[in-house]
């Protein structure tokens, strides 16, 4: 990716240099994912740290991905995203920037 290329508001570049398109789930898709999770849906750390970041990535380097509808697809989405990119996606979903975090620690 050229250094001067602007990213759209729904895009980010992860530590591996991949371009990720992030889209918050709509209400129905979110409910479907929660049903898929079953009892695991009560584990907020798992849902917010792994599941929602992974299912919110709809495209990586131009390759589109659907919202998972099976456990196998969910596992693949988590693996595809990876542990280094997941926090960045969560920040994007929450509208938090690294600068916001630094300011919060300072105060």
N, CA, C and O of each residue as an XYZ file, in Angstrom:
428
protein
N       0.848     -1.182      0.000
C       0.000      0.000      0.000
C       0.884      1.232      0.000
O       1.779      1.338      0.839
N       0.665      2.162     -0.908
C       1.443      3.387     -0.925
C       1.273      4.143      0.384
O       0.186      4.158      0.962
N       2.346      4.770      0.849
C       2.322      5.480      2.121
C       1.313      6.628      2.149
O       0.739      6.917      3.198
N       1.095      7.277      1.023
C       0.222      8.446      1.009
C      -1.239      8.108      0.721
O      -2.079      9.005      0.649
N      -1.546      6.828      0.557
C      -2.926      6.432      0.271
C      -3.771      6.556      1.532
O      -3.421      6.026      2.586
N      -4.884      7.262      1.404
C      -5.796      7.447      2.527
C      -6.659      6.199      2.700
O      -7.054      5.565      1.721
N      -6.941      5.862      3.932
C      -7.837      4.756      4.229
C      -9.231      5.300      4.474
O      -9.390      6.373      5.056
N     -10.238      4.567      4.035
C     -11.609      4.965      4.334
C     -11.850      4.758      5.829
O     -11.064      4.095      6.504
N     -12.930      5.323      6.334
C     -13.232      5.266      7.764
C     -13.419      3.848      8.282
O     -13.247      3.598      9.475
N     -13.770      2.920      7.402
C     -14.013      1.550      7.844
C     -12.803      0.635      7.630
O     -12.928     -0.586      7.730
N     -11.647      1.210      7.340
C     -10.444      0.427      7.066
C      -9.372      0.691      8.120
O      -9.326      1.753      8.741
N      -8.519     -0.305      8.296
C      -7.319     -0.132      9.104
C      -6.237     -1.040      8.555
O      -6.521     -1.987      7.821
N      -5.007     -0.751      8.909
C      -3.877     -1.588      8.515
C      -3.348     -2.236      9.790
O      -3.033     -1.553     10.764
N      -3.256     -3.567      9.766
C      -2.805     -4.277     10.959
C      -1.280     -4.367     10.985
O      -0.630     -3.962     10.021
N      -0.693     -4.888     12.069
C       0.768     -4.967     12.181
C       1.446     -5.780     11.078
O       2.642     -5.618     10.832
N       0.685     -6.655     10.412
C       1.247     -7.437      9.308
C       1.148     -6.701      7.979
O       1.588     -7.215      6.951
N       0.569     -5.494      7.991
C       0.427     -4.711      6.776
C      -0.820     -5.044      5.969
O      -0.978     -4.566      4.846
N      -1.703     -5.858      6.530
C      -2.938     -6.209      5.827
C      -3.948     -5.079      5.974
O      -4.027     -4.428      7.016
N      -4.723     -4.857      4.907
C      -5.797     -3.859      4.936
C      -7.089     -4.558      5.340
O      -7.575     -5.438      4.629
N      -7.637     -4.166      6.473
C      -8.838     -4.792      7.006
C     -10.010     -3.829      6.907
O      -9.915     -2.673      7.319
N     -11.111     -4.317      6.357
C     -12.352     -3.543      6.333
C     -13.195     -4.024      7.509
O     -13.511     -5.209      7.618
N     -13.552     -3.099      8.376
C     -14.265     -3.429      9.602
C     -15.669     -2.848      9.535
O     -15.861     -1.681      9.195
N     -16.644     -3.685      9.865
C     -18.036     -3.238      9.871
C     -18.723     -3.800     11.102
O     -18.734     -5.010     11.325
N     -19.293     -2.911     11.893
C     -20.032     -3.339     13.081
C     -21.224     -4.181     12.642
O     -21.886     -3.870     11.652
N     -21.487     -5.249     13.387
C     -22.619     -6.105     13.079
C     -23.929     -5.355     13.279
O     -24.060     -4.546     14.198
N     -24.900     -5.633     12.406
C     -26.227     -5.072     12.661
C     -26.877     -5.910     13.766
O     -26.352     -6.954     14.153
N     -28.005     -5.450     14.261
C     -28.659     -6.058     15.419
C     -28.993     -7.532     15.192
O     -28.779     -8.356     16.081
N     -29.515     -7.870     14.016
C     -29.873     -9.257     13.721
C     -28.629    -10.137     13.643
O     -28.608    -11.229     14.211
N     -27.599     -9.674     12.948
C     -26.362    -10.461     12.834
C     -25.734    -10.675     14.208
O     -25.221    -11.755     14.500
N     -25.776     -9.655     15.040
C     -25.244     -9.785     16.395
C     -26.012    -10.859     17.178
O     -25.407    -11.662     17.888
N     -27.334    -10.871     17.047
C     -28.122    -11.873     17.768
C     -27.815    -13.282     17.252
O     -27.792    -14.235     18.031
N     -27.586    -13.414     15.971
C     -27.245    -14.725     15.400
C     -25.903    -15.226     15.926
O     -25.751    -16.408     16.236
N     -24.943    -14.329     16.023
C     -23.635    -14.711     16.565
C     -23.779    -15.111     18.031
O     -23.165    -16.087     18.462
N     -24.571    -14.383     18.795
C     -24.760    -14.710     20.207
C     -25.419    -16.081     20.361
O     -25.053    -16.847     21.252
N     -26.389    -16.393     19.500
C     -27.022    -17.720     19.538
C     -26.013    -18.804     19.173
O     -26.010    -19.881     19.767
N     -25.159    -18.518     18.197
C     -24.115    -19.462     17.799
C     -23.193    -19.765     18.982
O     -22.770    -20.906     19.161
N     -22.887    -18.761     19.777
C     -21.981    -18.928     20.912
C     -22.589    -19.741     22.050
O     -21.867    -20.367     22.826
N     -23.904    -19.733     22.147
C     -24.552    -20.470     23.233
C     -24.095    -19.953     24.586
O     -24.072    -18.743     24.813
N     -23.726    -20.866     25.494
C     -23.303    -20.484     26.840
C     -22.063    -19.590     26.845
O     -21.875    -18.796     27.767
N     -21.227    -19.714     25.831
C     -20.018    -18.884     25.767
C     -20.345    -17.405     25.588
O     -19.487    -16.549     25.801
N     -21.581    -17.102     25.199
C     -21.964    -15.691     25.001
C     -21.950    -14.904     26.308
O     -21.947    -13.674     26.283
N     -21.941    -15.593     27.447
C     -21.887    -14.898     28.739
C     -20.460    -14.539     29.142
O     -20.260    -13.820     30.121
N     -19.473    -15.025     28.407
C     -18.077    -14.739     28.689
C     -17.678    -13.468     27.947
O     -17.273    -13.516     26.786
N     -17.798    -12.328     28.633
C     -17.577    -11.031     27.997
C     -16.158    -10.884     27.428
O     -15.977    -10.286     26.367
N     -15.167    -11.418     28.118
C     -13.797    -11.332     27.620
C     -13.631    -12.043     26.288
O     -12.972    -11.535     25.381
N     -14.229    -13.215     26.175
C     -14.165    -13.983     24.932
C     -14.932    -13.270     23.814
O     -14.439    -13.148     22.693
N     -16.125    -12.808     24.128
C     -16.966    -12.151     23.121
C     -16.307    -10.875     22.616
O     -16.228    -10.656     21.408
N     -15.833    -10.032     23.531
C     -15.265     -8.738     23.124
C     -13.823     -8.850     22.637
O     -13.400     -8.067     21.786
N     -13.068     -9.801     23.156
C     -11.665     -9.909     22.793
C     -11.385    -10.747     21.561
O     -10.375    -10.557     20.883
N     -12.286    -11.677     21.277
C     -12.070    -12.601     20.164
C     -13.195    -12.548     19.122
O     -12.961    -12.306     17.938
N     -14.413    -12.781     19.600
C     -15.525    -12.994     18.678
C     -15.884    -11.743     17.890
O     -15.821    -11.753     16.660
N     -16.263    -10.657     18.581
C     -16.715     -9.476     17.848
C     -15.638     -8.877     16.945
O     -15.959     -8.479     15.825
N     -14.376     -8.792     17.373
C     -13.373     -8.316     16.413
C     -13.290     -9.212     15.176
O     -13.212     -8.713     14.053
N     -13.306    -10.525     15.377
C     -13.149    -11.454     14.245
C     -14.327    -11.396     13.284
O     -14.130    -11.396     12.069
N     -15.549    -11.345     13.807
C     -16.719    -11.360     12.921
C     -16.983     -9.997     12.296
O     -17.771     -9.890     11.356
N     -16.337     -8.959     12.805
C     -16.534     -7.620     12.261
C     -15.601     -7.306     11.105
O     -15.785     -6.301     10.418
N     -14.604     -8.149     10.881
C     -13.703     -7.966      9.737
C     -14.381     -8.591      8.530
O     -14.540     -9.809      8.453
N     -14.774     -7.752      7.595
C     -15.525     -8.216      6.433
C     -14.664     -8.381      5.198
O     -15.089     -8.960      4.199
N     -13.429     -7.855      5.280
C     -12.548     -7.935      4.112
C     -11.106     -7.807      4.583
O     -10.794     -6.996      5.455
N     -10.228     -8.621      3.993
C      -8.796     -8.503      4.239
C      -8.112     -8.466      2.890
O      -8.222     -9.398      2.093
N      -7.401     -7.372      2.642
C      -6.693     -7.180      1.370
C      -7.592     -7.449      0.168
O      -7.158     -8.049     -0.815
N      -8.831     -7.008      0.249
C      -9.760     -7.126     -0.861
C     -10.545     -8.427     -0.919
O     -11.459     -8.555     -1.734
N     -10.212     -9.393     -0.073
C     -10.949    -10.662     -0.027
C     -12.085    -10.541      0.991
O     -11.844    -10.295      2.172
N     -13.313    -10.716      0.528
C     -14.495    -10.532      1.376
C     -14.787    -11.783      2.201
O     -14.512    -12.908      1.785
N     -15.354    -11.544      3.388
C     -15.742    -12.623      4.293
C     -17.136    -12.345      4.832
O     -17.460    -11.213      5.189
N     -17.957    -13.386      4.889
C     -19.302    -13.274      5.459
C     -19.228    -13.434      6.974
O     -18.241    -13.930      7.516
N     -20.286    -13.007      7.638
C     -20.387    -13.227      9.078
C     -20.522    -14.739      9.295
O     -21.365    -15.382      8.670
N     -19.697    -15.301     10.173
C     -19.748    -16.751     10.406
C     -21.119    -17.208     10.899
O     -21.800    -16.503     11.644
N     -21.503    -18.403     10.465
C     -22.772    -18.975     10.919
C     -22.597    -20.350     11.570
O     -23.567    -20.962     12.017
N     -21.355    -20.824     11.617
C     -21.057    -22.093     12.280
C     -19.835    -21.898     13.171
O     -19.080    -20.940     13.002
N     -19.649    -22.805     14.111
C     -18.480    -22.719     14.990
C     -17.181    -22.831     14.185
O     -16.199    -22.150     14.482
N     -17.185    -23.683     13.181
C     -15.995    -23.842     12.334
C     -15.653    -22.527     11.623
O     -14.485    -22.146     11.556
N     -16.657    -21.843     11.100
C     -16.433    -20.547     10.439
C     -15.977    -19.487     11.443
O     -15.130    -18.654     11.123
N     -16.531    -19.517     12.646
C     -16.111    -18.572     13.684
C     -14.652    -18.809     14.057
O     -13.875    -17.859     14.156
N     -14.280    -20.055     14.261
C     -12.886    -20.382     14.576
C     -11.947    -19.905     13.470
O     -10.873    -19.370     13.745
N     -12.361    -20.103     12.217
C     -11.537    -19.654     11.082
C     -11.390    -18.132     11.085
O     -10.314    -17.615     10.784
N     -12.454    -17.419     11.420
C     -12.397    -15.951     11.460
C     -11.448    -15.472     12.556
O     -10.699    -14.516     12.355
N     -11.476    -16.133     13.712
C     -10.575    -15.765     14.815
C      -9.126    -16.025     14.415
O      -8.255    -15.187     14.648
N      -8.869    -17.168     13.821
C      -7.509    -17.499     13.377
C      -7.042    -16.519     12.306
O      -5.911    -16.034     12.351
N      -7.910    -16.232     11.353
C      -7.579    -15.327     10.245
C      -7.205    -13.940     10.768
O      -6.247    -13.332     10.291
N      -7.956    -13.445     11.741
C      -7.674    -12.114     12.281
C      -6.365    -12.102     13.045
O      -5.515    -11.248     12.791
N      -6.184    -13.017     13.965
C      -4.941    -13.108     14.731
C      -4.909    -12.189     15.933
O      -5.638    -11.199     16.004
N      -4.044    -12.538     16.882
C      -4.003    -11.836     18.160
C      -3.446    -10.418     18.079
O      -3.775     -9.587     18.926
N      -2.628    -10.125     17.103
C      -2.076     -8.768     17.001
C      -3.074     -7.787     16.407
O      -3.056     -6.605     16.750
N      -3.942     -8.257     15.525
C      -4.904     -7.366     14.876
C      -6.184     -7.198     15.690
O      -6.853     -6.172     15.575
N      -6.534     -8.186     16.507
C      -7.800     -8.149     17.245
C      -7.968     -6.885     18.095
O      -9.038     -6.279     18.054
N      -6.954     -6.463     18.864
C      -7.137     -5.243     19.659
C      -7.366     -3.999     18.798
O      -8.110     -3.100     19.191
N      -6.734     -3.947     17.635
C      -6.923     -2.797     16.740
C      -8.350     -2.750     16.206
O      -8.949     -1.680     16.102
N      -8.884     -3.916     15.871
C     -10.262     -3.981     15.374
C     -11.226     -3.578     16.481
O     -12.179     -2.839     16.234
N     -10.988     -4.054     17.697
C     -11.857     -3.691     18.812
C     -11.822     -2.185     19.053
O     -12.863     -1.570     19.284
N     -10.644     -1.593     19.001
C     -10.530     -0.136     19.145
C     -11.347      0.573     18.071
O     -12.039      1.552     18.351
N     -11.263      0.078     16.855
C     -12.014      0.666     15.739
C     -13.516      0.572     16.003
O     -14.249      1.539     15.798
N     -13.970     -0.597     16.459
C     -15.392     -0.795     16.736
C     -15.886      0.125     17.854
O     -17.013      0.617     17.814
N     -15.036      0.347     18.838
C     -15.413      1.177     19.984
C     -15.161      2.659     19.753
O     -15.545      3.497     20.568
N     -14.514      2.976     18.635
C     -14.216      4.377     18.336
C     -13.121      4.955     19.211
O     -13.095      6.156     19.482
N     -12.209      4.081     19.654
C     -11.107      4.498     20.518
C      -9.832      4.502     19.685
O      -9.602      3.596     18.885
N      -9.014      5.517     19.876
C      -7.720      5.565     19.199
C      -6.619      5.336     20.227
O      -6.846      5.525     21.423
N      -5.430      4.932     19.782
C      -4.316      4.780     20.728
C      -4.050      6.069     21.505
O      -3.669      6.014     22.675
N      -4.244      7.220     20.875
C      -4.046      8.499     21.566
C      -5.041      8.668     22.702
O      -4.690      9.207     23.751
N      -6.291      8.213     22.510
C      -7.298      8.271     23.570
C      -6.852      7.457     24.773
O      -7.036      7.879     25.915
N      -6.268      6.298     24.524
C      -5.807      5.442     25.617
C      -4.680      6.086     26.388
O      -4.651      6.016     27.616
N      -3.740      6.720     25.683
C      -2.618      7.401     26.339
C      -3.164      8.531     27.201
O      -2.731      8.701     28.341
N      -4.110      9.307     26.672
C      -4.703     10.414     27.443
C      -5.403      9.894     28.689
O      -5.320     10.522     29.745
N      -6.095      8.755     28.591
C      -6.816      8.197     29.737
C      -5.835      7.775     30.820
O      -6.112      7.955     32.005
N      -4.686      7.215     30.431
C      -3.680      6.802     31.406
C      -3.067      8.006     32.085
O      -2.799      7.966     33.285
N      -2.838      9.078     31.342
C      -2.259     10.294     31.896
C      -3.174     10.931     32.925
O      -2.701     11.486     33.917
N      -4.477     10.856     32.702
C      -5.425     11.506     33.613
C      -5.697     10.585     34.719
O      -6.471     10.911     35.618
